[in-house]
Amino acid sequence: MDTHIPNDLRQGEIRSLARIAPDTTNVPFIFHGEIAIAVKTFKNDKSGMDLTEVKVLKISVREIPEQFLRVFNGCLQSERRSHYESF
């Protein structure tokens, strides 16, 4: 596992910061085209932190873009609700 996700100080810092949810109150919702543009910038021979192959991700975004849009915007909306509920 250390080959794919090294256990060094920088990675530890990144992991700890990833656990802190940013304030998404003023972040606009994501559109289909934005996801397609972002995925096109990914290099095919790489994988994400969850070891998902980029080729699979690109095909998935092309074939089922609505599901990705729902997940991303659902995360934004969920964070907005929890932000307002804290008042």
N, C-alpha and C positions, 0 to 999 in steps of 0.2 A: 504494500500500500504506500510506503514511503516514496516509491518511484513516481506514482501518480500525484500524490498529495504529500509533499515533504513536510516534515515536522520541524520547521525551523522557527526562529523568533518572528520573522516577517509574516509568515503564514499564520502564526498564532495571533498576531495583532489583527490581521485581516479577518480571521474567524471571529474574534471577539467583537470587532466593530460590526460585523454582519448580523449580530444578534440584536443590535439596537435599531429599531424601526424608525425611519425618518418621518418627519411630518409631511404628509401628502395632501394637506388641506387645499393648497392652491395649485396642485399639479393637475394639468388637464388630462382628460382620458386619452387613451392610446387609440390610434386608428389602424385599420388593416395595412395600409401602405407603409406605415412606420415600422411595423414588425418585419415586413418583407425586406425593406431597405436595410434594417439592422442585421438580419440574418445573412444577407448577401455579403456582408463584410467579414463574416467568420471564415477562418481558414479551414479547409476540408480535413487536413491532417491533424487537427487538434481536437481535444475534448474538454468539456467544462469541468468544474469542480466536482460535479456529480458523476463524471466519467461518461456522460452522454456523448455519443459520436455526433459531430457536427453534420455529417452527411444525413443522418437520420433526422436531426432537427430541421434541416433545410427542407427535406421531403415532407415532413410532418406539417411544417408551416404552410407549405404550398398546398397540401391536400386537405388539411382541416384548420384553416386560419381562424375560423369562428371560435374554436375551442381555446386557442391561445389568447385571442382578444378577450374572451370571457374571463379567463384566469387572471390575466394582467390587470384588467379593469376591475375585476372583483377584488383583487388585493388592494388596489387603490381605494375602492369604495369601503371596504372593510376597515381599513386604517382610518379613513375619514370618520366613520361611525364611532370607532373606539376613541378617537380624539375628542369628538363632541360629547360623548358620554362621560368623559372624565371631568367635565365642568360641573 
